[in-house]
Amino acid sequence: MADLELFFDPVCPFCWQTSKFVRQVQRLRGLDVGYRFISLRFLNEPLGYEGKPDHYPQVHREGTRLLRVAAAVREAHGHEAVGVLYQRMGEALWEVAPPQADGFDAVLAAQAQGADIPSVLHAAGLSTRFADAADREDHDPTLRAETDEALRRAGDDVGTPILSFSPPDGPAFFGPVISELPSDEEAVALYDSIVQLASWPGFAELKRSLRTLPEVEILDRMRGEVTTRS
């Protein structure tokens, strides 16, 4: 049984930062982490994309393609393999040079092109045959069910990431949304604070909409900029 489950979509940069924090605490505390799926595409189906940036639909479709591959890998090799695969996906999407054009829209346009899935699988030490899952819908029921499960645990008005403690019946919430990684000492203190807040049944939300963009390589030219994007 996992100590913690992380519901992720690889095309969310804030989720990527949180996943690095989770791996940091996992290393320091020896946590057993399970990897679950939440599809931003399926999450946005009933809402639509009116008023959203132009490339959001394509980016979210690419996220679903990557999650299908992750679902196939988890079915064959378990959560640990998905953790490695997500790390390689995040590196391929976010720890790369910025696009030539400036601005977040240019980053979204680059993300809409998708990752080189066979190369990502190879980097994760996995068979490139799993790339075939990207364009098949047979894993979509799993993605939809786990997206629904994430909402059941944390509530409807959430996105990525979602952390679920002592799953499936322990507390869960959207976040933490972080822009930079803490030191090891800070990471443990931050994690303990999050667990303490999440474990008190009277606690519902602590939110600040303004945030700096994540400190990832593809956003280097925009480092320090404030955003309200999730």
N, C-alpha and C positions, 0 to 999 in steps of 0.2 A: 504494500500500500504506500503510495507516494505521500511525502510530507506536504508537498505543495504541487499544485497544477497550474501551468501557465497556458492560458488560451491565447493563441497568437494568429496573426495574419502577417506574413513576411513583408508585405508592402507598406506597413506602417512604420515610420522611422522612430516614433516614440516607443512603440512596442519593441523595436530592435534595441533601443537603449535600455529598456527595462529588462530585456532578456540577458543583457550583459551584466546588469546588476544581480539578477537571479543567479547566473553562473558564478559570479564573484562570491555571493553568500553561500552557494552550494559548495564551493571550494573551501571556504572558511569554516563552515558548520557541518559539512558532510550530509547535506540535505538530499533526500531522494526526490527528484523533480520529474513529474509527468508532463508530457506535452499534449495539449488538446487544441482543437481547431475552432476558430471563429472567423467566418468569411465576411469581410466587409461588403462584398458584392451581395450576398444573401441578406445581410443586415440592412442594406440600403434599398432592397427591392420594393418594400412597401412605401418608402419615402420618396424615391426618385432622386434625380440629380439636378433638379432645377436650382439655379443659384450657386451650384458647386463649380469649381474650376473645370475647364474643358476636358482635361485628360483623366479626371477621376474614374469614369466608367471603364476606360481601357485599363487603367492601373489596377482597379479592383478585379477585373477579369483575369489579369495576369496573376494577382494574388490567389485567386481560386485555382488556377492551373497549377501553381506551386503547391497549394494545399492538397490537391489531388495526388500529386507525387508523394508528398509527406504521408498521406493516408495509406498509400500503397506500401511505402517503406515501413510504416509502423505495423501494418498487418503482417509483414514478413519478418521484421527484425526487432520490433518493440520500441519503447519510448527512448531508450538511450540513443538508438540510431537516429531517431527524429531530432533529438537535441543536437547531435553533430551536424545533421543535414540543415537544420535551421540556422546554425552558426555559419555554415558555408553559403547558404542563401543570403543571409544578412550581409556577409562580407562582399558577395557579388553585387548586391543591390546598392549598398550604402557606403562601403569602405573602398570607394573607387574615386578617380579624379572627377571634379565637377565638369559638367558640360561646358562647351565653349560659350554658349549664351548665358547671361546672368539671369538670376531670378528663380523663384520657386517653380514657376510654370515650366521653365526649361528643364528643371529636375524631374517634374512630373512627366514631361514629354519623353525624357530618357527612360524613366521607369516603365512607361507605357509600351516601350519596345520589348520588355521582358528580359529575363535572364537566360543565359546559355545553360539550359537545364542539364544536358549531358555532362558539361564541364563541372557544374556544381555537384552532381552525383559523383563524378570521378574524384573531386576534391574531398568528398565525404567518405571515400573508400567504399562506395556502393556501386552496384551494377548500373550501367547506363540504360538497361532495359526498363527501369522504372520511369524513364522519361515518357514512355508511351501512355502513362496514366494521365498526363497533363491534359489531353484532349478527349478523354473518355469521361462519361458521366456516371460510371458505376460507383464511384466513391462519393458522389454528391449527397446521397441520403445520409452518409456519415457526417459530412460537413454541415448539412442542415441540422441534423440532430444535435451535434455538439455546439453549433451556434445557438440553438434553442436552449441547450443546457446551460451555456454561459449566461444567457439572459435570465434563466430560472434562478440561478445562484446569485447574480449580482443586480438584477433589475433590468427594466427595458431601456432606460435612457443611458446606455453605456456604449463604449467602443472597445478599442484595443489599447493596451493589454488588459487582461483580467487575471488576477491572482486568486486562487482558491486554496485556502489553508485546511489541512486535515480533511481532504475531500473524501466523499462527496457531501458530507453533512456539515462541515465546518464553515466559517465565514468566508465570504468572497467579495471582491470589489474591483471596480475599474481603477487601474493605476498600480503602483505610483507612476505618474507621468513625470519623467525626469529628463533634463537636457544634458547633464554631464554626469559622469560616474564619480561616486564618492571614493575616498581612500578606503583601504580595508577596514580601518578602525571605524570610520564613519558608516561604512556599509552595514556592519553588524549592528551598530546603534540604530540606524535607519530601519533596518529590517525588524528589529525588536520593537521599535515604536509602532511600526505598521501592524505587526501581529497584535500588539496590545490594544490598539484602536479597533482593529477588525474584530477582536474577540469580545469586546463589550457590546452587548446586544442593543444598547441604546444609541450607539454611534451610527450615523447614516452617511454623512458626507462632509468633506473638507475640500474646498475647491477654489482654485485661482485660474481664471480663464486666460489671462496674459501669461505667456511663457516664452523663454528663448528657444530658438530652434535647436534640435539635438546636435551635439558636437560629433558629427560623423563626417567622413572625408568628402563626400559628394556635396555637402553643404558648407564647405570651408569658406567660400567667398561670402557667405551670408552669416558667418559666425557672430553671435551676439544679437542678431535681429530678434525682435519680439513678434510673436504671432499669436493668433487665437485659433489656429488650425489644430484639429485633433489628429 
